[in-house]
Amino acid sequence: MQAAVRTVPTHKAASWAGHLVSAPAVLFLLIDGAMKLAAPAPVVEASAALGLGESVLSSLGVLLLACLFVYLVPRTAALGAVLLTGYLGGAIATHVGVRLEPFSLLFPLVLGALLWGGLYLRDARLRALLSASS
């Protein structure tokens, strides 16, 4: 037996607002993934300071861009948000491990909030799911 899924239309304004909210995070992560693939000297040095060798940069770049692609496809955006949340959680864990200042912990949290907030605004299914559980 299948449960009935109620679809709630997304208003155009909410959809646009959702895209605007998530755009800064998407742009930052896109640039971050590309920079990991290009591996210029400043990125290699910053990664080394976090305990990450140059050999893992390309893998992290591919992983980040793949998760971002999944997020950008409307049908798989929720899965992409979950994957990016895990990626950002790893960034937080890495920063905690090397005892960086609190702002470095706040930045990935803000990126995650922008990703989820934008998705919430533009995906009626997510709004319906979260409102049904309260």
Contact map, one row per residue, 1 for C-alpha under 8 A:
11100000000000000000000000000000000000000000000000000000000000000000000000000000000000000000000000000000000000000000000000000000000000
11110000000000000000000000000000000000000000000000000000000000000000000000000000000000000000000000000000000000000000000000000000000000
11111000000000000000000000000000000000000000000000000000000000000000000000000000000000000000000000000000000000000000000000000000000000
01111100000000000000000000000000000000000000000000000000000000000000000000000000000000000000000000000000000000000000000000000000000000
00111110000000000000000000000000000000000000000000000000000000000000000000000000000000000000000000000000000000000000000000000000000000
00011111000000000000000000000000000000000000000000000000000000000000000000000000000000000000000000000000000000000000000000000000000000
00001111100000000000000000000000000000000000000000000000000000000000000000000000000000000000000000000000000000000000000000011001000000
00000111110000000000000000000000000000000000000000000000000000000000000000000000000000000000000000000000000000000000000000011001000000
00000011111000000000000000000000000000000000000000000000000000000000000000000000000000000000000000000000000000000000000000010000000000
00000001111101100000000000000000000000000000000000000000000000000000000000000000000000000000000000000000000000000000000001110000000000
00000000111111100000000000000000000000000000000000000000000000000000000000000000000000000000000000000000000000000000000000000000000000
00000000011111110000000000000000000000000000000000000000000000000000000000000000000000000000000000000000000000000000000000000000000000
00000000001111111000000000000000000000000000000000000000000000000000000000000000000000000000000000000000000000000000000000000000000000
00000000011111111100000000000000000000000000000000000000000000000000000000000000000000000000000000000000000000000000000011000000000000
00000000011111111110000000000000000000000000000000000000000000000000000000000000000000000000000000000000000000000000000011100000000000
00000000000111111111000000000000000000000000000000000000000000000000000000000000000000000000000000000000000000000000000001000000000000
00000000000011111111100000000000000000000000000000000000000000000000000000000000000000000000000000000000000000000000010011000000000000
00000000000001111111110000000000000000000000000000000000000000000000000000000000000000000000000000000000000000000000111111000000000000
00000000000000111111111000000000000000000000000000000000000000000000000000000000000000000000000000000000000000000000011001000000000000
00000000000000011111111100000000000000000000000000000000000000000000000000000000000000000000000000000000000000000000010000000000000000
00000000000000001111111100000000000000000000000000000000000000000000000000000000000000000000000000000000000000000110110000000000000000
00000000000000000111111111000000000000000000000000000000000000000000000000000000000000000000000000000000000000000111111000000000000000
00000000000000000011111111100000000000000000000000000000000000000000000000000000000000000000000000000000000000000000000000000000000000
00000000000000000001111111110000000000000000000000000000000000000000000000000000000000000000000000000000000000000100000000000000000000
00000000000000000000011111111000000000000000000000000000000000000000000000000000000000000000000000000000000000110110000000000000000000
00000000000000000000011111111100000000000000000000000000000000000001000000000000000000000000000000000000000000000010000000000000000000
00000000000000000000001111111110000000000000000000000000000000000000000000000000000000000000000000000000000000000000000000000000000000
00000000000000000000000111111111000000000000000000000000000000000000000000000000000000000000000000000000000000000000000000000000000000
00000000000000000000000011111111100000000000000000000000000000011001000000000000000000000000000000000000000000000000000000000000000000
00000000000000000000000001111111110000000000000000000000000000001001000000000000000000000000000000000000000000000000000000000000000000
00000000000000000000000000111111111000000000000000000000000000000000000000000000000000000000000000000000000000000000000000000000000000
00000000000000000000000000011111111100000000000000000000000010000000000000000000000000000000000000000000000000000000000000000000000000
00000000000000000000000000001111111110000000000000000000000111011000000000000000000000000000000000000000000000000000000000000000000000
00000000000000000000000000000111111111000000000000000000000010001000000000000000000000000000000000000000000000000000000000000000000000
00000000000000000000000000000011111111110010000000000000000010000000000000000000000000000000000000000000000000000000000000000000000000
00000000000000000000000000000001111111100010000000000000110110000000000000000000000000000000000000000000000000000000000000000000000000
00000000000000000000000000000000111111100000000000000000110011000000000000000000000000000000000000000000000000000000000000000000000000
00000000000000000000000000000000011111110000000000000000010000000000000000000000000000000000000000000000000000000000000000000000000000
00000000000000000000000000000000001111111011000000000100110000000000000000000000000000000000000000000000000000000000000000000000000000
00000000000000000000000000000000001001111111000000000000000000000000000000000000000000000000000000000000000000000000000000000000000000
00000000000000000000000000000000000000111111100000000000000000000000000000000000000000000000000000000000000000000000000000000000000000
00000000000000000000000000000000000000011111110000000000000000000000000000000000000000000000000000000000000000000000000000000000000000
00000000000000000000000000000000001100111111111000000000000000000000000000000000000000000000000000000000000000000000000000000000000000
00000000000000000000000000000000000000111111111100001100100000000000000000000000000000000000000000000000000000000000000000000000000000
00000000000000000000000000000000000000001111111110000000000000000000000000000000000000000000000000000000000000000000000000000000000000
00000000000000000000000000000000000000000111111111000000000000000000000000000000000000000000000000000000000000000000000000000000000000
00000000000000000000000000000000000000000011111111111100100000000000000000000000000000000000000000000000000000000000000000000000000000
00000000000000000000000000000000000000000001111111111100000000000000000000000000000000000000000000000000000000000000000000000000000000
00000000000000000000000000000000000000000000111111110000000000000000000000000000000000000000000000000000000000000000000000000000000000
00000000000000000000000000000000000000000000011111110000000000000000000000000000000000000000011001000000000000000000000000000000000000
00000000000000000000000000000000000000000000001111111000000000000000000000000000000000000000000001000000000000000000000000000000000000
00000000000000000000000000000000000000000000001111111101100000000000000000000000000000000000000000000000000000000000000000000000000000
00000000000000000000000000000000000000000001001100111111100000000000000000000000000000000000000000000000000000000000000000000000000000
00000000000000000000000000000000000000100001001100011111110000000000000000000000000000000000000000000000000000000000000000000000000000
00000000000000000000000000000000000000000000000000001111111000000000000000000000000000000000000000000000000000000000000000000000000000
00000000000000000000000000000000000000000000000000011111111100000000000000000000000000000000000000000000000000000000000000000000000000
00000000000000000000000000000000000110100001001000011111111110000000000000000000000000000000000000000000000000000000000000000000000000
00000000000000000000000000000000000111100000000000000111111111000000000000000000000000000000000000000000000000000000000000000000000000
00000000000000000000000000000000000000000000000000000011111111100000000000000000000000000000000000000000000000000000000000000000000000
00000000000000000000000000000000100100000000000000000001111111110000000000000000000000000000000000000000000000000000000000000000000000
00000000000000000000000000000001111110000000000000000000111111111000000000000000000000000000000000000000000000000000000000000000000000
00000000000000000000000000000000100010000000000000000000011111111100000000000000000000000000000000000000000000000000000000000000000000
00000000000000000000000000000000000000000000000000000000001111111110000000000000000000000000000000000000000000000000000000000000000000
00000000000000000000000000001000100000000000000000000000000111111111000000000000000100100000000000000000000000000000000000000000000000
00000000000000000000000000001100110000000000000000000000000011111111100000000000000000000000000000000000000000000000000000000000000000
00000000000000000000000000000000000000000000000000000000000001111111110000000000000000000000000000000000000000000000000000000000000000
00000000000000000000000000000000000000000000000000000000000000111111111000000001001100000000000000000000000000000000000000000000000000
00000000000000000000000001001100000000000000000000000000000000011111111100000001000100000000000000000000000000000000000000000000000000
00000000000000000000000000000000000000000000000000000000000000001111111110000001000000000000000000000000000000000000000000000000000000
00000000000000000000000000000000000000000000000000000000000000000111111110011011000000000000000000000000000000000000000000000000000000
00000000000000000000000000000000000000000000000000000000000000000011111111011111100100000000000000000000000000000000000000000000000000
00000000000000000000000000000000000000000000000000000000000000000001111111011001000000000000000000000000000000000000000000000000000000
00000000000000000000000000000000000000000000000000000000000000000000111111111000000000000000000000000000000000000000000000000000000000
00000000000000000000000000000000000000000000000000000000000000000000001111111000000000000000000000000000000000000000000000000000000000
00000000000000000000000000000000000000000000000000000000000000000000000011111100000000000000000000000000000000000000000000000000000000
00000000000000000000000000000000000000000000000000000000000000000000011111111111000000000000000000000000000000000000000000000000000000
00000000000000000000000000000000000000000000000000000000000000000000011111111111100000000000000000000000000000000000001000000000000000
00000000000000000000000000000000000000000000000000000000000000000000001000111111110000000000000000000000000000000000001000000100000000
00000000000000000000000000000000000000000000000000000000000000000000011000011111111000000000000000000000000000000000000000000000000000
00000000000000000000000000000000000000000000000000000000000000000011111100011111111100000000000000000000000000000000000000000000000000
00000000000000000000000000000000000000000000000000000000000000000000001000001111111110000000000000000000000000000011000000000000000000
00000000000000000000000000000000000000000000000000000000000000000000000000000111111111000000000000000000000000000000000000000000000000
00000000000000000000000000000000000000000000000000000000000000000010000000000011111111100000000000000000000000000000000000000000000000
00000000000000000000000000000000000000000000000000000000000000010011001000000001111111110000000000000000000000010000000000000000000000
00000000000000000000000000000000000000000000000000000000000000000000000000000000111111111000000000000000000000010000000000000000000000
00000000000000000000000000000000000000000000000000000000000000000000000000000000011111111100000000000000000000000000000000000000000000
00000000000000000000000000000000000000000000000000000000000000010000000000000000001111111110000000000000000000000000000000000000000000
00000000000000000000000000000000000000000000000000000000000000000000000000000000000111111111000000000000000110010000000000000000000000
00000000000000000000000000000000000000000000000000000000000000000000000000000000000011111111100000000000000100000000000000000000000000
00000000000000000000000000000000000000000000000000000000000000000000000000000000000001111111110000000000000000000000000000000000000000
00000000000000000000000000000000000000000000000000000000000000000000000000000000000000111111111000000000000100000000000000000000000000
00000000000000000000000000000000000000000000000000000000000000000000000000000000000000011111111100000001100100000000000000000000000000
00000000000000000000000000000000000000000000000000000000000000000000000000000000000000001111111110000000000000000000000000000000000000
00000000000000000000000000000000000000000000000001000000000000000000000000000000000000000111111111000000000000000000000000000000000000
00000000000000000000000000000000000000000000000001000000000000000000000000000000000000000011111111110001100000000000000000000000000000
00000000000000000000000000000000000000000000000000000000000000000000000000000000000000000001111111110000100000000000000000000000000000
00000000000000000000000000000000000000000000000000000000000000000000000000000000000000000000111111110000000000000000000000000000000000
00000000000000000000000000000000000000000000000001100000000000000000000000000000000000000000011111110000000000000000000000000000000000
00000000000000000000000000000000000000000000000000000000000000000000000000000000000000000000001111111000000000000000000000000000000000
00000000000000000000000000000000000000000000000000000000000000000000000000000000000000000000001111111101100000000000000000000000000000
00000000000000000000000000000000000000000000000000000000000000000000000000000000000000000000000000111111100000000000000000000000000000
00000000000000000000000000000000000000000000000000000000000000000000000000000000000000000000000000011111110000000000000000000000000000
00000000000000000000000000000000000000000000000000000000000000000000000000000000000000000000000000001111111000000000000000000000000000
00000000000000000000000000000000000000000000000000000000000000000000000000000000000000000001001000011111111100000000000000000000000000
00000000000000000000000000000000000000000000000000000000000000000000000000000000000000000001001100011111111110000000000000000000000000
00000000000000000000000000000000000000000000000000000000000000000000000000000000000000000000000000000111111111000000000000000000000000
00000000000000000000000000000000000000000000000000000000000000000000000000000000000000000000000000000011111111100000000000000000000000
00000000000000000000000000000000000000000000000000000000000000000000000000000000000000011011000000000001111111110000000000000000000000
00000000000000000000000000000000000000000000000000000000000000000000000000000000000000010000000000000000111111111000000000000000000000
00000000000000000000000000000000000000000000000000000000000000000000000000000000000000000000000000000000011111111100000000000000000000
00000000000000000000000010000000000000000000000000000000000000000000000000000000000000000000000000000000001111111110000000000000000000
00000000000000000000000010000000000000000000000000000000000000000000000000000000000110010000000000000000000111111111000000000000000000
00000000000000000000000000000000000000000000000000000000000000000000000000000000000000000000000000000000000011111111100000000000000000
00000000000000000000110110000000000000000000000000000000000000000000000000000000000000000000000000000000000001111111110000000000000000
00000000000000000000110011000000000000000000000000000000000000000000000000000000100000000000000000000000000000111111111000000000000000
00000000000000000000010000000000000000000000000000000000000000000000000000000000100000000000000000000000000000011111111100000000000000
00000000000000000100110000000000000000000000000000000000000000000000000000000000000000000000000000000000000000001111111110000000000000
00000000000000001111110000000000000000000000000000000000000000000000000000000000000000000000000000000000000000000111111111000000000000
00000000000000000110010000000000000000000000000000000000000000000000000000001100000000000000000000000000000000000011111111100100000000
00000000000000000100000000000000000000000000000000000000000000000000000000000000000000000000000000000000000000000001111111110110000000
00000000000001101100000000000000000000000000000000000000000000000000000000000000000000000000000000000000000000000000111111110010000000
00000000010001111110000000000000000000000000000000000000000000000000000000000000000000000000000000000000000000000000011111110000000000
00000000010000100000000000000000000000000000000000000000000000000000000000000000000000000000000000000000000000000000001111111110000000
00000011110000000000000000000000000000000000000000000000000000000000000000000000000000000000000000000000000000000000000111111111000000
00000011000000000000000000000000000000000000000000000000000000000000000000000000000000000000000000000000000000000000000000111111100000
00000000000000000000000000000000000000000000000000000000000000000000000000000100000000000000000000000000000000000000001100111111110000
00000000000000000000000000000000000000000000000000000000000000000000000000000000000000000000000000000000000000000000000110111111111000
00000011000000000000000000000000000000000000000000000000000000000000000000000000000000000000000000000000000000000000000000011111111100
00000000000000000000000000000000000000000000000000000000000000000000000000000000000000000000000000000000000000000000000000001111111110
00000000000000000000000000000000000000000000000000000000000000000000000000000000000000000000000000000000000000000000000000000111111111
00000000000000000000000000000000000000000000000000000000000000000000000000000000000000000000000000000000000000000000000000000011111111
00000000000000000000000000000000000000000000000000000000000000000000000000000000000000000000000000000000000000000000000000000001111111
00000000000000000000000000000000000000000000000000000000000000000000000000000000000000000000000000000000000000000000000000000000111111
00000000000000000000000000000000000000000000000000000000000000000000000000000000000000000000000000000000000000000000000000000000011111
